Amino acid sequence: SINLHTGLIKAYLESFVLSILIILSLH
């Protein structure tokens, strides 16, 4: 349960950082 929760948080953070990098590259 805890491993799954950590995996979800990691996936969310990775997608969040990826979104920021894409936005910065567009500017």
mmCIF file as Biopython writes it, N, C-alpha, C and O atoms, coordinates in Angstrom:
data_model
#
loop_
_atom_site.group_PDB
_atom_site.id
_atom_site.type_symbol
_atom_site.label_atom_id
_atom_site.label_alt_id
_atom_site.label_comp_id
_atom_site.label_asym_id
_atom_site.label_entity_id
_atom_site.label_seq_id
_atom_site.pdbx_PDB_ins_code
_atom_site.Cartn_x
_atom_site.Cartn_y
_atom_site.Cartn_z
_atom_site.occupancy
_atom_site.B_iso_or_equiv
_atom_site.auth_seq_id
_atom_site.auth_asym_id
_atom_site.pdbx_PDB_model_num
ATOM 1   N N  . SER A ? 1  ? 0.852  -1.207 0.000   1.0 0.0 1  A 1 
ATOM 2   C CA . SER A ? 1  ? 0.000  0.000  0.000   1.0 0.0 1  A 1 
ATOM 3   C C  . SER A ? 1  ? 0.883  1.251  0.000   1.0 0.0 1  A 1 
ATOM 4   O O  . SER A ? 1  ? 0.666  2.187  -0.770  1.0 0.0 1  A 1 
ATOM 5   N N  . ILE A ? 2  ? 1.874  1.238  0.878   1.0 0.0 2  A 1 
ATOM 6   C CA . ILE A ? 2  ? 2.748  2.411  0.972   1.0 0.0 2  A 1 
ATOM 7   C C  . ILE A ? 2  ? 3.599  2.547  -0.289  1.0 0.0 2  A 1 
ATOM 8   O O  . ILE A ? 2  ? 3.834  3.655  -0.773  1.0 0.0 2  A 1 
ATOM 9   N N  . ASN A ? 3  ? 4.064  1.401  -0.819  1.0 0.0 3  A 1 
ATOM 10  C CA . ASN A ? 3  ? 4.868  1.449  -2.039  1.0 0.0 3  A 1 
ATOM 11  C C  . ASN A ? 3  ? 4.041  1.994  -3.194  1.0 0.0 3  A 1 
ATOM 12  O O  . ASN A ? 3  ? 4.545  2.768  -4.008  1.0 0.0 3  A 1 
ATOM 13  N N  . LEU A ? 4  ? 2.763  1.593  -3.272  1.0 0.0 4  A 1 
ATOM 14  C CA . LEU A ? 4  ? 1.883  2.076  -4.336  1.0 0.0 4  A 1 
ATOM 15  C C  . LEU A ? 4  ? 1.678  3.580  -4.186  1.0 0.0 4  A 1 
ATOM 16  O O  . LEU A ? 4  ? 1.707  4.316  -5.172  1.0 0.0 4  A 1 
ATOM 17  N N  . HIS A ? 5  ? 1.471  4.035  -2.953  1.0 0.0 5  A 1 
ATOM 18  C CA . HIS A ? 5  ? 1.255  5.452  -2.690  1.0 0.0 5  A 1 
ATOM 19  C C  . HIS A ? 5  ? 2.484  6.258  -3.097  1.0 0.0 5  A 1 
ATOM 20  O O  . HIS A ? 5  ? 2.360  7.324  -3.699  1.0 0.0 5  A 1 
ATOM 21  N N  . THR A ? 6  ? 3.671  5.747  -2.769  1.0 0.0 6  A 1 
ATOM 22  C CA . THR A ? 6  ? 4.913  6.434  -3.123  1.0 0.0 6  A 1 
ATOM 23  C C  . THR A ? 6  ? 5.072  6.481  -4.633  1.0 0.0 6  A 1 
ATOM 24  O O  . THR A ? 6  ? 5.539  7.477  -5.186  1.0 0.0 6  A 1 
ATOM 25  N N  . GLY A ? 7  ? 4.684  5.403  -5.296  1.0 0.0 7  A 1 
ATOM 26  C CA . GLY A ? 7  ? 4.783  5.353  -6.752  1.0 0.0 7  A 1 
ATOM 27  C C  . GLY A ? 7  ? 3.879  6.390  -7.392  1.0 0.0 7  A 1 
ATOM 28  O O  . GLY A ? 7  ? 4.251  7.026  -8.378  1.0 0.0 7  A 1 
ATOM 29  N N  . LEU A ? 8  ? 2.682  6.559  -6.825  1.0 0.0 8  A 1 
ATOM 30  C CA . LEU A ? 8  ? 1.745  7.543  -7.376  1.0 0.0 8  A 1 
ATOM 31  C C  . LEU A ? 8  ? 2.292  8.958  -7.195  1.0 0.0 8  A 1 
ATOM 32  O O  . LEU A ? 8  ? 2.189  9.793  -8.094  1.0 0.0 8  A 1 
ATOM 33  N N  . ILE A ? 9  ? 2.871  9.216  -6.027  1.0 0.0 9  A 1 
ATOM 34  C CA . ILE A ? 9  ? 3.440  10.540 -5.765  1.0 0.0 9  A 1 
ATOM 35  C C  . ILE A ? 9  ? 4.595  10.813 -6.717  1.0 0.0 9  A 1 
ATOM 36  O O  . ILE A ? 9  ? 4.718  11.915 -7.250  1.0 0.0 9  A 1 
ATOM 37  N N  . LYS A ? 10 ? 5.451  9.797  -6.931  1.0 0.0 10 A 1 
ATOM 38  C CA . LYS A ? 10 ? 6.600  9.964  -7.831  1.0 0.0 10 A 1 
ATOM 39  C C  . LYS A ? 10 ? 6.118  10.228 -9.251  1.0 0.0 10 A 1 
ATOM 40  O O  . LYS A ? 10 ? 6.664  11.087 -9.943  1.0 0.0 10 A 1 
ATOM 41  N N  . ALA A ? 11 ? 5.102  9.498  -9.686  1.0 0.0 11 A 1 
ATOM 42  C CA . ALA A ? 11 ? 4.578  9.671  -11.042 1.0 0.0 11 A 1 
ATOM 43  C C  . ALA A ? 11 ? 3.982  11.073 -11.188 1.0 0.0 11 A 1 
ATOM 44  O O  . ALA A ? 11 ? 4.136  11.713 -12.229 1.0 0.0 11 A 1 
ATOM 45  N N  . TYR A ? 12 ? 3.296  11.549 -10.130 1.0 0.0 12 A 1 
ATOM 46  C CA . TYR A ? 12 ? 2.689  12.880 -10.173 1.0 0.0 12 A 1 
ATOM 47  C C  . TYR A ? 12 ? 3.763  13.962 -10.239 1.0 0.0 12 A 1 
ATOM 48  O O  . TYR A ? 12 ? 3.650  14.914 -11.011 1.0 0.0 12 A 1 
ATOM 49  N N  . LEU A ? 13 ? 4.802  13.809 -9.424  1.0 0.0 13 A 1 
ATOM 50  C CA . LEU A ? 13 ? 5.881  14.798 -9.415  1.0 0.0 13 A 1 
ATOM 51  C C  . LEU A ? 13 ? 6.615  14.822 -10.749 1.0 0.0 13 A 1 
ATOM 52  O O  . LEU A ? 13 ? 6.969  15.890 -11.246 1.0 0.0 13 A 1 
ATOM 53  N N  . GLU A ? 14 ? 6.845  13.637 -11.334 1.0 0.0 14 A 1 
ATOM 54  C CA . GLU A ? 14 ? 7.551  13.576 -12.616 1.0 0.0 14 A 1 
ATOM 55  C C  . GLU A ? 14 ? 6.736  14.260 -13.710 1.0 0.0 14 A 1 
ATOM 56  O O  . GLU A ? 14 ? 7.288  14.994 -14.530 1.0 0.0 14 A 1 
ATOM 57  N N  . SER A ? 15 ? 5.420  14.020 -13.724 1.0 0.0 15 A 1 
ATOM 58  C CA . SER A ? 15 ? 4.574  14.634 -14.753 1.0 0.0 15 A 1 
ATOM 59  C C  . SER A ? 15 ? 4.486  16.150 -14.524 1.0 0.0 15 A 1 
ATOM 60  O O  . SER A ? 15 ? 4.395  16.925 -15.475 1.0 0.0 15 A 1 
ATOM 61  N N  . PHE A ? 16 ? 4.513  16.561 -13.244 1.0 0.0 16 A 1 
ATOM 62  C CA . PHE A ? 16 ? 4.443  17.979 -12.911 1.0 0.0 16 A 1 
ATOM 63  C C  . PHE A ? 16 ? 5.705  18.697 -13.385 1.0 0.0 16 A 1 
ATOM 64  O O  . PHE A ? 16 ? 5.630  19.771 -13.984 1.0 0.0 16 A 1 
ATOM 65  N N  . VAL A ? 17 ? 6.868  18.094 -13.111 1.0 0.0 17 A 1 
ATOM 66  C CA . VAL A ? 17 ? 8.143  18.683 -13.533 1.0 0.0 17 A 1 
ATOM 67  C C  . VAL A ? 17 ? 8.226  18.708 -15.051 1.0 0.0 17 A 1 
ATOM 68  O O  . VAL A ? 17 ? 8.703  19.679 -15.639 1.0 0.0 17 A 1 
ATOM 69  N N  . LEU A ? 18 ? 7.758  17.633 -15.683 1.0 0.0 18 A 1 
ATOM 70  C CA . LEU A ? 18 ? 7.798  17.563 -17.145 1.0 0.0 18 A 1 
ATOM 71  C C  . LEU A ? 18 ? 6.939  18.676 -17.744 1.0 0.0 18 A 1 
ATOM 72  O O  . LEU A ? 18 ? 7.315  19.285 -18.746 1.0 0.0 18 A 1 
ATOM 73  N N  . SER A ? 19 ? 5.791  18.938 -17.132 1.0 0.0 19 A 1 
ATOM 74  C CA . SER A ? 19 ? 4.903  19.998 -17.623 1.0 0.0 19 A 1 
ATOM 75  C C  . SER A ? 19 ? 5.591  21.362 -17.513 1.0 0.0 19 A 1 
ATOM 76  O O  . SER A ? 19 ? 5.488  22.187 -18.421 1.0 0.0 19 A 1 
ATOM 77  N N  . ILE A ? 20 ? 6.290  21.594 -16.405 1.0 0.0 20 A 1 
ATOM 78  C CA . ILE A ? 20 ? 6.985  22.866 -16.210 1.0 0.0 20 A 1 
ATOM 79  C C  . ILE A ? 20 ? 8.088  23.033 -17.250 1.0 0.0 20 A 1 
ATOM 80  O O  . ILE A ? 20 ? 8.261  24.115 -17.810 1.0 0.0 20 A 1 
ATOM 81  N N  . LEU A ? 21 ? 8.837  21.952 -17.508 1.0 0.0 21 A 1 
ATOM 82  C CA . LEU A ? 21 ? 9.918  22.027 -18.495 1.0 0.0 21 A 1 
ATOM 83  C C  . LEU A ? 21 ? 9.355  22.337 -19.875 1.0 0.0 21 A 1 
ATOM 84  O O  . LEU A ? 21 ? 9.952  23.102 -20.631 1.0 0.0 21 A 1 
ATOM 85  N N  . ILE A ? 22 ? 8.215  21.750 -20.205 1.0 0.0 22 A 1 
ATOM 86  C CA . ILE A ? 22 ? 7.594  22.000 -21.509 1.0 0.0 22 A 1 
ATOM 87  C C  . ILE A ? 22 ? 7.139  23.458 -21.602 1.0 0.0 22 A 1 
ATOM 88  O O  . ILE A ? 22 ? 7.341  24.110 -22.626 1.0 0.0 22 A 1 
ATOM 89  N N  . ILE A ? 23 ? 6.531  23.962 -20.542 1.0 0.0 23 A 1 
ATOM 90  C CA . ILE A ? 23 ? 6.060  25.352 -20.534 1.0 0.0 23 A 1 
ATOM 91  C C  . ILE A ? 23 ? 7.240  26.315 -20.668 1.0 0.0 23 A 1 
ATOM 92  O O  . ILE A ? 23 ? 7.165  27.294 -21.409 1.0 0.0 23 A 1 
ATOM 93  N N  . LEU A ? 24 ? 8.333  26.033 -19.947 1.0 0.0 24 A 1 
ATOM 94  C CA . LEU A ? 24 ? 9.509  26.899 -20.023 1.0 0.0 24 A 1 
ATOM 95  C C  . LEU A ? 24 ? 10.124 26.865 -21.413 1.0 0.0 24 A 1 
ATOM 96  O O  . LEU A ? 24 ? 10.605 27.886 -21.905 1.0 0.0 24 A 1 
ATOM 97  N N  . SER A ? 25 ? 10.112 25.706 -22.045 1.0 0.0 25 A 1 
ATOM 98  C CA . SER A ? 25 ? 10.716 25.587 -23.377 1.0 0.0 25 A 1 
ATOM 99  C C  . SER A ? 25 ? 9.870  26.308 -24.426 1.0 0.0 25 A 1 
ATOM 100 O O  . SER A ? 25 ? 10.387 26.722 -25.464 1.0 0.0 25 A 1 
ATOM 101 N N  . LEU A ? 26 ? 8.569  26.459 -24.160 1.0 0.0 26 A 1 
ATOM 102 C CA . LEU A ? 26 ? 7.701  27.152 -25.114 1.0 0.0 26 A 1 
ATOM 103 C C  . LEU A ? 26 ? 7.942  28.663 -25.070 1.0 0.0 26 A 1 
ATOM 104 O O  . LEU A ? 26 ? 7.738  29.354 -26.068 1.0 0.0 26 A 1 
ATOM 105 N N  . HIS A ? 27 ? 8.370  29.167 -23.930 1.0 0.0 27 A 1 
ATOM 106 C CA . HIS A ? 27 ? 8.664  30.587 -23.817 1.0 0.0 27 A 1 
ATOM 107 C C  . HIS A ? 27 ? 10.064 30.804 -24.288 1.0 0.0 27 A 1 
ATOM 108 O O  . HIS A ? 27 ? 10.548 31.936 -24.287 1.0 0.0 27 A 1 
#
